[in-house]
């Protein structure tokens, strides 16, 4: 297992993270029993995975409770880092949602209790709150760090300007800074490359990727002429949305071709591609059963060739949006490495017209 620093922090995390959204969940997203969850945690620990991600809102706290029970047994907690999140509605009261000082601190206490731990290793704000002053949010997170309830903080599902605003507020008041962001990113959806990946590289944020297989769409089971009998998208799950099925199937065609040539699953190819992308620290994996889980873990050992990566890049590359196409036309003499990570692959295409 590869270990990488989480942003500019001194914390090393595995290139794979275990996701726990299915713990005690529903058939729509996957219902992992406590017994199965314990086996999956042990599989991850045996493979060297040291980061375990949850959220207070996952199954109304049940996910955290199951994870806490499992890690509290047999010395597992000493080998594991716990990440969880706060933001979404956790009750009927007027202050039971958002990123106010009140909600953040109260929910941190509740998460600590459910997780059966004295400290959360990575506490993440789960989504933007445009109604609470960002200064209040960052100060509340700083309080948790200074009091020893939380070691590091991160954000999830923020836009580029949200992150900039939060970092500026923290820096101005000498509060704790985000060390990471958790985002959606995959061969199917590379939107993050426009703003979120560059700001992470520039500001020293680690990138944790949720749903790296696009809710199973990149498992290789979804093809132009067939679909599986079960799965999140079969059950009506719509994260991520698909705006262009023909483009998705073109990506899957290349994904499956590479997988068949290497004698591995499409899921392993998709995960390996993502773990090698600029700025990515760790991908969050899961599975509806042990076989899927073991297959995902095996991706940590798969190294794609430059030629295989080039084929996958070409099939999945999104259009270059403004102002990036204009920068490609007129500014390449003064662009930096982070700029060129995005613009560089398009440069030759533009030269050819």
N, C-alpha and C positions, 0 to 999 in steps of 0.2 A: 504494500500500500504506500502510495506517495503522500507525504505530508507537506503542507504549504502554510506559510504565515498568513494569518487572517488580516489582510490589509497591512497597515503600518504597525500593527500590534506585535507583541512578542509571542502571541499564542499560535501554536501550530495545530492545524486541523487536517484530517484526512481528506483526500481528493474526492471521497464519497461521504455523504451524510445520510443517516437513516431518517426517513420521514415517518411520522406516526399518525397522519390524519385518518388512516383507516382503523386505528385502534378503537374498538367498541363502536364502530360506525354503522353505516347503513349499506344495504346491497347496492345502492346507486354508486357509491364511491369505493366500496369494498369494506367488508365487515370482518375485521381481524379480532379473534377472541383473545383473551388474556393468555391462554396456553400457547396459541400460535405466535402471539406477539413475543413471548419470552423466547421461543425457539429462534425467531427472526433476530432478536437482539443478540442472542448468543452467536448466531451465524456472523453477524456484523462484527462483534467483538473478536471472534476468531480470525476474521479477515483483516483486522487492524483498523476498522472504522471507529473513530473516537468521538464523533459529533452526532447528537440525537436531537432532532428538531420537532417541536410541537407548537401548540398555541392554545390559549385559554378557551378560545371559541370552538376548537375541534371537539365536536360531539358534546358541547356544553360542559367541558372540563373533564370528560371521561378519558380522553386521550392522555391528558396529563396524569390523571390518577393511575392509569394502567402503567404508563412509563415509570412513574415514581415507585410503584410497587415492585416492578421488575428490577429496577436499578438498585433498590434498597437491599436486595437479596444477593447473597453469595459474592459480596465484594465487587459487584459490577460497577457501582458508582465511582470507585477509585479509577476505573479505566475509561470513564465516559465524561464527556462535556455535554451539558444540557443547554439547549436553546429553546426559547419559547417566545410568545408574542402577546401584544395587547393592543386593543383599539376597538374591536367590534362589540356589539350589544351583549351584555351578560346578565341582564335583568330588566325589569319593567320600569324602574325609576328614571327620573330625568337625567341623572348623572351616571347611568350604567353603560355609557358608551363614550367613545372619543378619546382624546389625548390630553385631558385636563390633568392638573396635578392630583386632584382628588381621585380620578378614575385610575390613573397609572399606579399610584401608590397602593390603593386598595386592591387592585387586581394583582399587583406583584405579591402582596401578602398572601392572597388566595392561591396563586400559582405555586408559591413556595410550599404551602401546606399540602396541596395536591401532589406535588412532585417529591415530597418528603425529603427536602434538602434545605440547607441553610443558605445556599447561594445559587443563583442562576448564572451560568457562565456567559451566556449571550442573550440579552433581553432586547427584543426587536419591536419597534412600532409597526403594526401590521398593515397600515394604510394611512394615507394622508388625512388630516383633520383640518379643514380650512376655516373652522369656526373657533378654534382655540389658538391664541397667540403662540407662535413657534417658540418664543422665549420661555413661555410657561412650560411647554412640553420638554424642552431641553434641560431646563432647570430641574424639573421633576426627575428626569432620568439621571441627572448628575447627583441629586440627593441620594438616589438608590445606590449609585456607585460609591459615593463617599461613606455611606453607612454600611457598606459591605454586603448588601443584599444582592448586588449585581456586579459582575466583573467587567463586562464589556457591553456596549450598546450598538444596535444596528437599526436599519430601517428596511421596509419592504413595500414594494409597489409604489414607490415615490417616482415622480418625474424628475428630470434633471434640475429644473429650477427649484423644486421642493428641497432637493438635497442641498443645493447651493445656499438656500435660505437657512436651512437648519444648521449647516456647518458654520455659516457666518454668525448666526446667533450664539452658537456654542463658543466660537473663538472670541467674540467680543466680550463675553462674560467669563471666560476661562473655565467653561463647563466641559465635561467629558464630550468627546466627539464620537460620531459614528465610526466604527471600524469596518463595517460591512453593509451591504445591501443584499436583500433576497429578492430575486426577480424571476420572471418567466423568460426563458431563452431556449431555443431549440432549432434544429434544422428546418422545422416548419415555420417558426416565428423568430426572425432575426431583428425585429424592431429595436431591441435593446442596443444594437450596435451604433445607432445614430447618436444617442445622448448618454445612456446609462453606462455603457462600457467605457466610453472616453472619460466621463467624470470620475469613475472609479479608479481608472489608471492615473488620472491627474491628481486626485485628492487622496489617494492611498486607501481606497476601500476594497475589501475583499468582496468577491461576488459569489453568493450561494444561489444555485439555480433550482427553482421549484418546477415540477412537472417537465423534466428534460425530455420525456418521451411524448409530450403533448397529449397527456391523458391516455396514452396507449396507441395513439395514431401512428407513432413511429416504431411500433413493435414489429412491424412487418406483417401483421395479421390483416390490416386494412388494405385492400387492393382494389383496382378499378372494377374488377368483375366479381369481387366477393368481399364479405365482411364476417367477422367472428360472430358466434351466437351470443356471447356475453362480453361485457366490458363497459367502461364508463360511458363512452359515446353511444353504445348500443342502448344503455339504460337512460339516455336523455341528458347526460352531463355535457355541458357546453363550454368548458374551459379547457383549452383555448378555443375561441370561435374559429371557424374555417370560412374564409371569404372567397377562396379560389380553390375548389376541389381539384381541378385539373392540374394546377401548379403543385398541390400537395401530392397527388399521385405521381407526378413526374419526379419529385424528390424521392418518394418511396421506391420508385422503379430503380433509381440509382443506388439507394440504400440497400435494397434487397440484392441487387447484383453484386455489390461489394461484399455483403455478408455471405452470399453463396460461394464466392471465390475464396473467401477466407475460412469457410466452414464454421461460421459462428451465426448468432442470431442478429436480426436487424436491430434489436434493442442495444446489443453490445456495440455495434458500429455507431449508432446515434450517440450513445453515452461517451464513447472514446473520442469521437469528433469534438464533442462539447468540452471535455476535460482538457483538450489541447488548444482551445480558443484563447486569444489574448484576454487577460484580466480575470479569467474564471478560476476560482479557488476550489470550489467543491460542488458536486451535483447531488441533489437529494433524490434518493432512490426509494422505491417501495415495491410491493408486489401483492397481488391478490392471493397468492399461494406460495409455498416454499420453493417450488420449481422456478417460478418467475423471479423470486428474490435471489436465488442462487445464480440464475443467469445474469441478472443485473450486476451482482457483485463481481462476476467473472470479467466484466468489462474493464476493471481496473488493470488487468494484465494484457489488454489488447492495445497494441501500438499500430496506428494506421500509417501507411507510407505517405510520402508527399504527393504521389500520384493519386492515391485514393482520396486524400483530403481535397485535392484540386477538383476532382470529379464531384464530390459532395458539395464543395463551395459553389461551383458553377451552377449546379442544379437548384440550389436553395437561395442563391444571392438575390436580395431584394433590390428594387430600383433605388438609385441614388437620389435622395430628396434634396431640395433647396434648403440651405445654401451650399450643400456639399458638392453638387454638380458644378456650381459656379466656381467654387474654390478649386475644383479639379481642372476647370478650363483656364483659370487666371492666376492661381496662387501657389502652384506647386513648388516654385522656387523658394518659398518662405514657410512651408509647412513642416511641422515636427513629426516625430515618430508616431505619436498618438493619432494625429490627423491622418497619417498615411496608412495606419492599420485599417482605417475605414475606407479611405479614398484610393489607396494604392491599387487594389485589385481591379478598379474600374478604369485606371489611367490608360492602359493599352487599348481598351475598347473605345474610349473617346478619341484616341489618336487615330484609330482606324475609321472613325466616323460612323 
